[in-house]
């Protein structure tokens, strides 16, 4: 979860365009997307382990060094979703007096919906790889720390606390960890559940605590 997507969604759900990027930036975006698309296609055809950087470069019509310039590891190609900046902007656009729990629930549901709307098969592929490939899962845990720092900043802005406060850090990383487990659970269950509903369940646990098991 890194970098910034060139467009975002407003609270009303309409897509909002930022300043149009220059030619050089547009070329970078095009190259980055070509590398991603080549990777997803190859993984779908031959599996993750057989998908080498050389094959990705050949399919994307770039050099291996170009692939590494955009993505330090193969795992980064799979995991980079570019939603962090969008999430932060969505949070900042919510009404200042809205309860924080309502804000985060709305924004996360929107983020899930946008991801599924844009390419549901890629979303499912990525989460399957998180479950099946230890290297992808390990890299995901590393990248979550960057998302956690972003969320700390957002929490601090809304609550008036310092982003470095222990309470802010614990809350933010609990949320990030819960979301990671939610996406893995979704994949483990064959993606048959509505991911938005699973996110709601995870947020309920963080907000109200673990419910008592029902007696059967």
N, C-alpha and C positions, 0 to 999 in steps of 0.2 A: 504494500500500500504506500505508494510514493508518487511524487510528481503531481502535475495538475492537468486536469482535462480541459480542453479549450472551450467547452461549453458547459453550462450548469443548468439546474432546474430551479425555478423560482418556487416559493411556497405554494403558489397556485397550481404548480405542475407544468407551467409553460417553460419552454427552453429559452434561456436568456443568453444572448451572444455578447461576449466581451469584445474588446478591440480586435479587429482582424489581424492575425499574425502576419509578419512580413514573409517574403519569399523564402528566406533561409529557414525560418521556423516552420513554414508549411512543408518544406522538404524533409525536415527532421521528423515531423509528425507522420508524414507519409512513409518514410523509411521505418520508423518504429512500428507502425501498424502492419507494414509488410512483413516484418520479422515475426511479429506476434501471429499473424494469420498463417504464415508458413509453419510455425511451430505447432499451432493447434491442429493444422491439417495433417502434419506428419505424425504427431502423437496419435491422432485418430486412426491413421492408416497402419502404423507399425509399432505403436507403443512408445512409452517414454524413454526407456533405456536405449532403444535403437535410434532414437532421434538425436543425432549428433549435431554439434555446432556447424560442422562442415556441410551437412545435409540441409540444415536450416538456411545457411548462407546461400547455398545453391538454389534452393526453392525461392528464396526472397530476392535473388539476383543481386546480392551484395557480397562483399568479402567477409571471411570470418572475423577479421579485425574490426570491421564495421559492426558486426553483431556484438562483439565484446565492448565496443565503445558505447553502445546504447544500453547493454545489459551485462553487468559483470559476471553473472552466472546463468546457466540454462534455467535454473529455478526462478530467477528474477523475471525471465520472459513470461513464464506461466503465471506468476503471482502479481506482477505489477498491474494494478487496476486503476490507478490515477484518481481515486475518489476522495483522497484525504482533503485536498483543497476545497472540493465541492462540498463535503460534509461540513467543514468549518464555515463556509459561506452560508450554507443552509441554516446552520445554528444561529449565525449572526442576524439572519433575516427574520427569525421568529420574533413575535412580540416580547418586549423586554419583561413584561409582568407575567408572562406565561410560566406556569410551574416548570421547573427544570425537567422533571420526569416526563411531562407531556411533550416538551420540546424534543428530548432525545428519542422518545418513542416515535414521534412523527417523522423526524429526520431519518432515523434508521429504516423505518418502513419505506420511505421514499427512496432511499439508496438501494434497498433490495429490489424494489419495483423497477427502478431505472436499469439496474444490472440485468434483470430477467427480461425486460422489454428489449434491450439492445441486442442481446444474444444469449438466449436461454441455454443453448447447447454448450457454449463456452463456459457459462457459469457452472453447469453440471460437470463438465470435464475438469475444470480447475479444482472443484471440491473433491471429486473422485481421486485426483492425484494427491491432494492433501492427505487423504486417508491411506492410499496405497503405496506412496513413495516416501520413505523416511526423509530423504534429502529435501523434498519439497516441504514437508511438514516442518522440518527444522528451520528452513529458511523463512517460512511463514512466521514462526515464533520470533525470529530476529526482526522481521519487518514490522511486527506488531508493536515493538517498542517505539518506533517512530510515530505510528498512529497514536499510541498512548500519550506521547508528549504533545501531539497536536490536540488531543482531547483534553489534556490537563489545561492547556491554554484556553480552550473554549469554556471549560468549567469555571476557571478563574475569572474570566470576563463576566460571566453571568452571576457568579456568587460573590464577587468582590474579594475573593481569597487570593493568596499567592499561588501561582502554578506549581511551586515547589513544595507546598505544604504536604505533610504526610497524608492527611485525610483526602486531599485532592488526588494525589498520586494513587492511593489505594483504591479510591472509587473508580478512577479512569482505567486503571489496569484490570480491575475486577470486571468492568464492562467489556474491555477488549478481550479478555480471556473468555468471558461468557459468550461473546459473539463467535470466537473461533470454535469453541465447543459446539455451538449451535450449527454452524455450517458443516462441521464434521459429522454431527448427528444426522443432519439432513442427507448427506451423501451415504452414510452407513445404512440408512433406512430406504435407500433406493430412490431418493428425491420424490417420494410419493406424497409427502406433506407439503403444505403451503409454507414456504420459508418465512413469509411475513408473520404467520401465526406462531411459528417456532420462535421468532424474535420476540414476539409479545410474551410468550411463556418465559423466556430467559429474563426479560426485563421485569416480569412479575416476581421472579425469585430474587433479583437484586433489590427490588423495591420493598418487598414484603417478607423476605426470608423464605427458607425452605418449608413448604407445606408438609403437614403430617401425613404419612402414608395412610391410605384408606384401608380399612380392615375388610377382608374378603371372607 
